[in-house]
Amino acid sequence: MRRHHIDDRGWSDIGYHFVIEERGKVRLGRPVHRQGAHVAGHNESTIGVCVAVDARKPVRRRAMRALVRVVADLVRQYGLTVADVLGHGELAATLCPCMDMDELRARITEAMQ
């Protein structure tokens, strides 16, 4: 994905700050202190977290657990609320994310208790 973003899109780095693989491994992407390139018009004040799965299939449990953990940690670290957690599809015309954002926010809330 990093090569695709750099070589094919001409970006300086991968667009996301975190990439979660299908089996739940979390990979660091672009450093958080650098503006991402993950949702046009909303990159300046957001942190991009990508779940790299087949959008036609449900997100696997391990990937979902990793996503909840990463986002809950970011919410705590940056003094955000769960309502601040938005999906790509809530900010741009896209099929992403391939999950129910209300359900994800509920899982994050539960994980933070």
C-alpha positions as CSV (number, residue, x, y, z in Angstrom):
1,M,0.0,0.0,0.0
2,R,2.8,2.4,0.8
3,R,4.5,1.7,-2.5
4,H,1.2,2.2,-4.3
5,H,0.6,5.6,-2.6
6,I,4.2,6.8,-3.3
7,D,4.9,5.3,-6.7
8,D,1.4,5.3,-8.3
9,R,-0.2,8.3,-6.7
10,G,3.0,10.4,-6.3
11,W,2.5,11.1,-2.6
12,S,5.4,11.5,-0.1
13,D,4.3,8.5,2.0
14,I,1.4,6.2,2.6
15,G,-1.8,8.3,3.2
16,Y,-2.9,6.5,6.4
17,H,-1.3,6.9,9.8
18,F,-2.3,3.3,10.8
19,V,-3.1,0.3,8.7
20,I,-4.8,-2.7,10.3
21,E,-4.3,-6.0,8.4
22,E,-7.0,-8.6,8.1
23,R,-5.5,-10.8,10.9
24,G,-5.3,-7.8,13.3
25,K,-1.7,-6.8,12.9
26,V,-1.4,-3.0,13.3
27,R,1.2,-1.4,11.0
28,L,2.4,2.2,11.4
29,G,1.9,4.4,8.4
30,R,2.6,8.0,8.0
31,P,3.8,9.6,11.3
32,V,0.8,11.1,13.2
33,H,2.5,14.5,13.4
34,R,2.4,14.7,9.6
35,Q,-0.8,15.5,7.8
36,G,-2.3,12.4,6.2
37,A,-3.8,11.8,2.7
38,H,-6.8,9.6,3.5
39,V,-9.9,11.7,2.9
40,A,-9.9,14.8,0.6
41,G,-10.8,18.0,2.4
42,H,-10.5,16.5,5.9
43,N,-6.8,15.5,6.2
44,E,-5.6,18.6,8.1
45,S,-7.1,17.7,11.5
46,T,-7.7,13.9,11.3
47,I,-5.8,10.7,11.8
48,G,-6.3,8.1,9.1
49,V,-6.8,4.5,10.2
50,C,-7.3,2.0,7.4
51,V,-8.6,-1.6,7.8
52,A,-7.1,-3.3,4.8
53,V,-9.7,-6.0,4.1
54,D,-11.9,-7.0,1.2
55,A,-14.8,-4.5,1.4
56,R,-17.2,-7.1,0.2
57,K,-16.6,-9.2,3.3
58,P,-17.2,-8.5,7.0
59,V,-14.2,-7.3,9.0
60,R,-12.7,-10.3,10.8
61,R,-12.8,-10.3,14.6
62,R,-9.1,-9.8,15.0
63,A,-9.1,-6.8,12.7
64,M,-12.1,-5.4,14.5
65,R,-10.5,-5.8,17.9
66,A,-7.3,-4.1,16.7
67,L,-9.3,-1.3,15.2
68,V,-11.3,-0.7,18.4
69,R,-8.0,-0.8,20.4
70,V,-6.2,1.7,18.1
71,V,-9.1,4.1,17.9
72,A,-9.8,3.9,21.7
73,D,-6.2,4.7,22.3
74,L,-6.3,7.7,19.9
75,V,-9.5,9.0,21.5
76,R,-7.9,8.9,25.0
77,Q,-4.5,10.3,23.8
78,Y,-6.0,13.3,22.0
79,G,-8.8,14.0,24.4
80,L,-11.5,13.2,21.9
81,T,-15.0,11.8,22.3
82,V,-16.3,8.7,20.5
83,A,-18.6,11.0,18.6
84,D,-15.4,12.5,17.0
85,V,-14.7,9.1,15.4
86,L,-15.9,9.3,11.8
87,G,-15.8,6.8,8.9
88,H,-14.4,7.6,5.5
89,G,-17.9,7.3,4.1
90,E,-19.2,9.9,6.5
91,L,-16.8,12.5,5.1
92,A,-16.5,11.6,1.4
93,A,-18.5,9.8,-1.2
94,T,-17.1,6.4,-1.0
95,L,-18.0,2.8,-0.2
96,C,-15.7,2.8,2.8
97,P,-15.9,1.8,5.5
98,C,-17.3,-1.7,5.0
99,M,-18.7,-1.6,8.6
100,D,-21.5,0.0,10.5
101,M,-20.0,3.1,12.2
102,D,-22.6,3.3,14.9
103,E,-21.6,-0.2,15.9
104,L,-18.0,0.6,15.8
105,R,-18.5,3.7,18.0
106,A,-20.5,1.5,20.4
107,R,-17.6,-1.0,20.6
108,I,-15.1,1.8,21.2
109,T,-17.3,3.2,24.0
110,E,-17.5,-0.2,25.6
111,A,-13.7,-0.7,25.3
112,M,-13.1,2.6,27.0
113,Q,-15.1,1.7,30.1
